[in-house]
């Protein structure tokens, strides 16, 4: 009986036989689709993910095979002080990278001696609004099934209309790491079949563009003029002592950029010598929604109040 080997290896005693045809290409359905995961982390957590000299993020990319990117320092998701992590690659690679990131952050949560409770953290995914329907399902049927199967908590935030032009929502997953990863696997598998989701794969990480949004008055010190408009954008002008403007601006404009990105408001400071009438206060004009203006005012006045308290000590 002819051996199996002789069908593939020629020998002097036997005539050469044709090589078997190459294996057929795998069907398209079995090829892993490229996908992505966007999630929010604090600025401090972002530093842990990057590691010294980028060592940690490089290691995570090597272990998982996925690409990991982060938004720039102080480039936050609107209305938060959190940076964005983008993981891209095949589903398995992306999930592996996410698990490495979450495990790293969990390992840095301080625990008390003798406390055997498993550390937990919430995972907040960024999902386009027009793709959320695919994970909610009719009457919430899909998201309910994901919760039952994974035993994780899953909550989808409403679209924040205070930030005009923002089309992303947050999906918050809670539970133990294994439960969270199971839930995210279910969610990502569903989203990867949604064309609306995949269309956003290469969207820029930065949300730095100012979003138009209604008006809120200033509580506390400062002079205020309100400019009413018929559209959804309003502005407030407050006065801040010239000697305190540096605290509001920050080195290289860092403070004012952070305030603008955290609040979603646009902020403009008058030039030197351009004071509010009858004062030595510089003009700070804040434009945006009620929530955005209020948040920006609060952050500015906290910086000013802190300086005033130090001067009186």
JODAPE-V385165 format. One record per pair of residues at least 4 apart in sequence whose ideal C-beta (glycine too) atoms are under 8 Angstrom apart, sorted by the first residue. I is the first residue (numbers start at 1). GAP is how many residues later the second one is. If there is no record, write none. Layout:
BEGIN
i:I gap:GAP
i:I gap:GAP
END
This chain:
BEGIN
i:2 gap:4
i:2 gap:5
i:4 gap:4
i:5 gap:4
i:6 gap:5
i:6 gap:8
i:6 gap:11
i:7 gap:10
i:7 gap:13
i:8 gap:11
i:8 gap:12
i:10 gap:4
i:10 gap:6
i:10 gap:7
i:26 gap:4
i:26 gap:5
i:27 gap:4
i:32 gap:58
i:32 gap:59
i:32 gap:60
i:33 gap:57
i:33 gap:58
i:33 gap:159
i:33 gap:165
i:34 gap:54
i:34 gap:55
i:34 gap:56
i:34 gap:164
i:34 gap:167
i:35 gap:53
i:35 gap:54
i:35 gap:55
i:35 gap:56
i:35 gap:59
i:35 gap:153
i:35 gap:156
i:35 gap:157
i:35 gap:162
i:35 gap:163
i:35 gap:166
i:36 gap:50
i:36 gap:51
i:36 gap:52
i:36 gap:53
i:36 gap:58
i:36 gap:165
i:37 gap:48
i:37 gap:49
i:37 gap:50
i:37 gap:51
i:37 gap:57
i:37 gap:58
i:37 gap:60
i:37 gap:61
i:37 gap:88
i:37 gap:147
i:37 gap:151
i:38 gap:46
i:38 gap:47
i:38 gap:48
i:38 gap:49
i:38 gap:87
i:38 gap:88
i:38 gap:89
i:38 gap:130
i:39 gap:45
i:39 gap:46
i:39 gap:48
i:39 gap:59
i:39 gap:62
i:39 gap:84
i:39 gap:85
i:39 gap:86
i:39 gap:87
i:40 gap:37
i:40 gap:40
i:40 gap:42
i:40 gap:43
i:40 gap:44
i:40 gap:45
i:40 gap:84
i:40 gap:86
i:40 gap:130
i:41 gap:4
i:41 gap:5
i:41 gap:8
i:41 gap:41
i:41 gap:42
i:41 gap:44
i:41 gap:60
i:41 gap:64
i:42 gap:4
i:42 gap:39
i:42 gap:40
i:42 gap:41
i:43 gap:4
i:43 gap:30
i:43 gap:31
i:43 gap:38
i:43 gap:39
i:43 gap:40
i:44 gap:4
i:45 gap:4
i:45 gap:60
i:46 gap:4
i:46 gap:24
i:46 gap:27
i:46 gap:37
i:46 gap:39
i:48 gap:8
i:48 gap:56
i:48 gap:57
i:48 gap:60
i:49 gap:7
i:49 gap:8
i:49 gap:11
i:49 gap:19
i:49 gap:21
i:49 gap:36
i:49 gap:52
i:49 gap:55
i:49 gap:56
i:50 gap:4
i:50 gap:6
i:50 gap:7
i:50 gap:20
i:51 gap:4
i:51 gap:5
i:51 gap:6
i:51 gap:7
i:51 gap:8
i:52 gap:4
i:54 gap:4
i:55 gap:4
i:56 gap:4
i:56 gap:48
i:57 gap:4
i:57 gap:11
i:57 gap:13
i:58 gap:4
i:59 gap:4
i:60 gap:4
i:60 gap:8
i:60 gap:37
i:60 gap:40
i:60 gap:41
i:60 gap:44
i:61 gap:4
i:61 gap:5
i:61 gap:6
i:61 gap:7
i:61 gap:36
i:63 gap:33
i:63 gap:34
i:63 gap:37
i:64 gap:25
i:64 gap:29
i:64 gap:30
i:64 gap:32
i:64 gap:33
i:64 gap:36
i:65 gap:24
i:65 gap:25
i:65 gap:28
i:65 gap:31
i:66 gap:21
i:66 gap:22
i:66 gap:23
i:66 gap:24
i:66 gap:27
i:66 gap:28
i:66 gap:30
i:66 gap:31
i:67 gap:20
i:67 gap:21
i:67 gap:22
i:68 gap:17
i:68 gap:18
i:68 gap:19
i:68 gap:29
i:68 gap:33
i:69 gap:16
i:69 gap:17
i:69 gap:18
i:69 gap:19
i:69 gap:136
i:70 gap:13
i:70 gap:14
i:70 gap:15
i:70 gap:16
i:70 gap:135
i:71 gap:4
i:71 gap:5
i:71 gap:12
i:71 gap:13
i:71 gap:14
i:71 gap:134
i:71 gap:135
i:71 gap:136
i:72 gap:11
i:72 gap:134
i:73 gap:10
i:74 gap:180
i:74 gap:183
i:74 gap:184
i:74 gap:187
i:75 gap:8
i:75 gap:9
i:75 gap:130
i:75 gap:131
i:75 gap:132
i:75 gap:133
i:75 gap:186
i:76 gap:4
i:76 gap:5
i:76 gap:6
i:76 gap:7
i:76 gap:8
i:76 gap:131
i:76 gap:182
i:76 gap:185
i:76 gap:186
i:77 gap:5
i:77 gap:6
i:77 gap:7
i:77 gap:49
i:77 gap:91
i:77 gap:130
i:78 gap:82
i:78 gap:85
i:78 gap:88
i:78 gap:129
i:78 gap:133
i:78 gap:183
i:78 gap:186
i:79 gap:81
i:79 gap:83
i:79 gap:84
i:79 gap:183
i:79 gap:184
i:79 gap:185
i:79 gap:212
i:79 gap:216
i:80 gap:182
i:81 gap:177
i:81 gap:181
i:82 gap:42
i:84 gap:42
i:84 gap:121
i:84 gap:123
i:85 gap:16
i:86 gap:119
i:87 gap:7
i:87 gap:10
i:87 gap:11
i:87 gap:14
i:88 gap:6
i:88 gap:113
i:89 gap:4
i:89 gap:5
i:89 gap:8
i:90 gap:4
i:91 gap:4
i:91 gap:94
i:91 gap:97
i:91 gap:98
i:91 gap:101
i:92 gap:4
i:93 gap:4
i:94 gap:4
i:94 gap:94
i:95 gap:4
i:95 gap:86
i:95 gap:89
i:95 gap:90
i:95 gap:93
i:96 gap:4
i:97 gap:4
i:98 gap:4
i:98 gap:83
i:98 gap:86
i:99 gap:4
i:99 gap:78
i:99 gap:82
i:100 gap:4
i:101 gap:4
i:102 gap:4
i:102 gap:19
i:102 gap:21
i:102 gap:75
i:102 gap:78
i:102 gap:79
i:103 gap:4
i:103 gap:74
i:104 gap:4
i:105 gap:4
i:105 gap:16
i:106 gap:13
i:106 gap:14
i:106 gap:15
i:106 gap:71
i:107 gap:12
i:109 gap:10
i:109 gap:12
i:111 gap:4
i:111 gap:6
i:111 gap:8
i:118 gap:58
i:118 gap:59
i:120 gap:54
i:120 gap:55
i:120 gap:56
i:120 gap:57
i:122 gap:50
i:122 gap:51
i:122 gap:52
i:123 gap:49
i:123 gap:50
i:123 gap:51
i:123 gap:57
i:123 gap:61
i:124 gap:46
i:124 gap:47
i:124 gap:48
i:124 gap:49
i:125 gap:45
i:125 gap:46
i:125 gap:47
i:125 gap:48
i:125 gap:59
i:125 gap:62
i:126 gap:42
i:126 gap:43
i:126 gap:44
i:126 gap:45
i:127 gap:4
i:127 gap:5
i:127 gap:8
i:127 gap:29
i:127 gap:41
i:127 gap:42
i:127 gap:43
i:127 gap:44
i:127 gap:64
i:127 gap:70
i:128 gap:4
i:128 gap:39
i:128 gap:40
i:128 gap:41
i:128 gap:68
i:128 gap:69
i:128 gap:71
i:128 gap:72
i:129 gap:30
i:129 gap:38
i:129 gap:39
i:129 gap:40
i:130 gap:37
i:130 gap:66
i:131 gap:4
i:131 gap:60
i:131 gap:63
i:131 gap:65
i:131 gap:66
i:131 gap:69
i:132 gap:4
i:132 gap:24
i:132 gap:37
i:132 gap:39
i:133 gap:4
i:134 gap:8
i:134 gap:56
i:134 gap:57
i:134 gap:59
i:134 gap:60
i:134 gap:62
i:134 gap:63
i:135 gap:7
i:135 gap:8
i:135 gap:11
i:135 gap:21
i:135 gap:36
i:135 gap:52
i:135 gap:55
i:135 gap:56
i:136 gap:4
i:136 gap:6
i:136 gap:7
i:136 gap:20
i:137 gap:4
i:137 gap:5
i:137 gap:6
i:137 gap:7
i:137 gap:8
i:140 gap:4
i:141 gap:4
i:142 gap:4
i:142 gap:48
i:143 gap:4
i:143 gap:11
i:143 gap:13
i:144 gap:4
i:145 gap:4
i:146 gap:4
i:146 gap:6
i:146 gap:8
i:146 gap:37
i:146 gap:40
i:146 gap:41
i:147 gap:4
i:147 gap:5
i:147 gap:6
i:147 gap:7
i:147 gap:36
i:149 gap:33
i:149 gap:37
i:150 gap:4
i:150 gap:25
i:150 gap:29
i:150 gap:30
i:150 gap:32
i:150 gap:33
i:150 gap:36
i:151 gap:24
i:151 gap:28
i:151 gap:31
i:152 gap:21
i:152 gap:22
i:152 gap:23
i:152 gap:27
i:152 gap:28
i:152 gap:30
i:152 gap:31
i:153 gap:19
i:153 gap:20
i:153 gap:21
i:153 gap:22
i:154 gap:17
i:154 gap:18
i:154 gap:19
i:154 gap:29
i:154 gap:33
i:155 gap:16
i:155 gap:17
i:155 gap:19
i:156 gap:13
i:156 gap:14
i:156 gap:15
i:156 gap:16
i:157 gap:12
i:157 gap:13
i:157 gap:14
i:157 gap:15
i:158 gap:11
i:159 gap:7
i:159 gap:8
i:159 gap:10
i:160 gap:6
i:160 gap:9
i:162 gap:49
i:162 gap:51
i:162 gap:102
i:162 gap:126
i:162 gap:127
i:162 gap:128
i:162 gap:129
i:162 gap:130
i:163 gap:48
i:163 gap:50
i:163 gap:101
i:163 gap:126
i:163 gap:129
i:164 gap:47
i:164 gap:48
i:164 gap:49
i:164 gap:68
i:164 gap:69
i:164 gap:125
i:165 gap:44
i:165 gap:46
i:165 gap:47
i:166 gap:41
i:166 gap:45
i:171 gap:16
i:173 gap:7
i:173 gap:10
i:173 gap:11
i:173 gap:14
i:174 gap:6
i:175 gap:4
i:175 gap:5
i:175 gap:8
i:176 gap:4
i:177 gap:4
i:178 gap:4
i:179 gap:4
i:180 gap:4
i:181 gap:4
i:182 gap:4
i:183 gap:4
i:184 gap:4
i:185 gap:4
i:186 gap:4
i:187 gap:4
i:188 gap:4
i:189 gap:4
i:190 gap:4
i:191 gap:6
i:192 gap:5
i:192 gap:6
i:194 gap:4
i:195 gap:4
i:196 gap:4
i:197 gap:4
i:207 gap:54
i:208 gap:53
i:210 gap:50
i:210 gap:54
i:210 gap:55
i:210 gap:56
i:210 gap:77
i:210 gap:78
i:211 gap:53
i:211 gap:77
i:211 gap:78
i:211 gap:81
i:212 gap:19
i:212 gap:20
i:212 gap:21
i:212 gap:75
i:212 gap:76
i:212 gap:77
i:213 gap:19
i:213 gap:20
i:213 gap:51
i:213 gap:52
i:213 gap:75
i:213 gap:76
i:213 gap:77
i:213 gap:78
i:213 gap:79
i:214 gap:18
i:214 gap:20
i:214 gap:75
i:214 gap:76
i:214 gap:79
i:215 gap:11
i:215 gap:13
i:215 gap:19
i:215 gap:20
i:215 gap:21
i:215 gap:74
i:215 gap:75
i:215 gap:78
i:216 gap:20
i:216 gap:74
i:216 gap:75
i:216 gap:77
i:216 gap:78
i:216 gap:81
i:217 gap:7
i:217 gap:9
i:217 gap:19
i:218 gap:4
i:218 gap:6
i:218 gap:18
i:218 gap:20
i:218 gap:79
i:218 gap:83
i:219 gap:78
i:219 gap:79
i:220 gap:81
i:220 gap:85
i:221 gap:80
i:221 gap:83
i:221 gap:84
i:222 gap:16
i:222 gap:17
i:222 gap:18
i:222 gap:59
i:222 gap:79
i:222 gap:82
i:223 gap:15
i:223 gap:16
i:223 gap:53
i:223 gap:56
i:223 gap:58
i:224 gap:12
i:224 gap:13
i:224 gap:14
i:224 gap:15
i:225 gap:11
i:225 gap:12
i:226 gap:8
i:226 gap:9
i:226 gap:10
i:227 gap:7
i:227 gap:8
i:227 gap:9
i:227 gap:10
i:228 gap:6
i:229 gap:4
i:229 gap:5
i:229 gap:6
i:232 gap:57
i:233 gap:54
i:233 gap:55
i:233 gap:56
i:234 gap:53
i:234 gap:54
i:234 gap:55
i:234 gap:56
i:234 gap:59
i:235 gap:50
i:235 gap:51
i:235 gap:52
i:235 gap:53
i:235 gap:58
i:236 gap:49
i:236 gap:50
i:236 gap:57
i:236 gap:61
i:237 gap:39
i:237 gap:46
i:237 gap:47
i:237 gap:48
i:237 gap:49
i:238 gap:45
i:238 gap:46
i:238 gap:48
i:238 gap:59
i:238 gap:62
i:239 gap:36
i:239 gap:37
i:239 gap:40
i:239 gap:42
i:239 gap:43
i:239 gap:44
i:239 gap:45
i:240 gap:4
i:240 gap:5
i:240 gap:8
i:240 gap:41
i:240 gap:42
i:240 gap:44
i:240 gap:60
i:240 gap:64
i:241 gap:4
i:241 gap:39
i:241 gap:40
i:241 gap:41
i:241 gap:63
i:242 gap:30
i:242 gap:33
i:242 gap:38
i:242 gap:39
i:242 gap:40
i:244 gap:4
i:244 gap:59
i:244 gap:60
i:244 gap:63
i:244 gap:64
i:245 gap:4
i:245 gap:24
i:245 gap:37
i:246 gap:4
i:247 gap:8
i:247 gap:56
i:247 gap:57
i:247 gap:59
i:247 gap:60
i:248 gap:7
i:248 gap:8
i:248 gap:11
i:248 gap:21
i:248 gap:36
i:248 gap:52
i:248 gap:55
i:248 gap:56
i:249 gap:4
i:249 gap:6
i:249 gap:7
i:249 gap:20
i:250 gap:4
i:250 gap:5
i:250 gap:6
i:250 gap:7
i:250 gap:8
i:251 gap:4
i:253 gap:4
i:254 gap:4
i:255 gap:4
i:255 gap:48
i:256 gap:4
i:256 gap:11
i:256 gap:13
i:257 gap:4
i:258 gap:4
i:259 gap:4
i:259 gap:6
i:259 gap:8
i:259 gap:37
i:259 gap:40
i:259 gap:41
i:260 gap:4
i:260 gap:5
i:260 gap:6
i:260 gap:7
i:260 gap:36
i:262 gap:33
i:262 gap:37
i:263 gap:25
i:263 gap:29
i:263 gap:30
i:263 gap:32
i:263 gap:33
i:263 gap:36
i:264 gap:24
i:264 gap:25
i:264 gap:27
i:264 gap:28
i:264 gap:31
i:265 gap:21
i:265 gap:22
i:265 gap:23
i:265 gap:24
i:265 gap:27
i:265 gap:28
i:265 gap:30
i:265 gap:31
i:266 gap:20
i:266 gap:21
i:266 gap:22
i:267 gap:17
i:267 gap:18
i:267 gap:19
i:267 gap:20
i:267 gap:29
i:268 gap:16
i:268 gap:17
i:268 gap:19
i:269 gap:13
i:269 gap:14
i:269 gap:15
i:269 gap:16
i:270 gap:4
i:270 gap:5
i:270 gap:12
i:270 gap:13
i:270 gap:14
i:270 gap:15
i:272 gap:10
i:274 gap:8
i:274 gap:9
i:275 gap:4
i:275 gap:5
i:275 gap:6
i:275 gap:7
i:275 gap:8
i:276 gap:5
i:276 gap:6
i:276 gap:7
i:284 gap:16
i:286 gap:6
i:286 gap:7
i:286 gap:10
i:286 gap:11
i:286 gap:14
i:287 gap:6
i:288 gap:4
i:288 gap:5
i:288 gap:8
i:289 gap:4
i:290 gap:4
i:291 gap:4
i:292 gap:4
i:293 gap:4
i:294 gap:4
i:295 gap:4
i:296 gap:4
i:297 gap:4
i:298 gap:4
i:299 gap:4
i:300 gap:4
i:301 gap:4
i:302 gap:4
i:303 gap:4
i:304 gap:4
i:305 gap:4
i:306 gap:4
i:307 gap:4
i:308 gap:4
i:309 gap:4
END
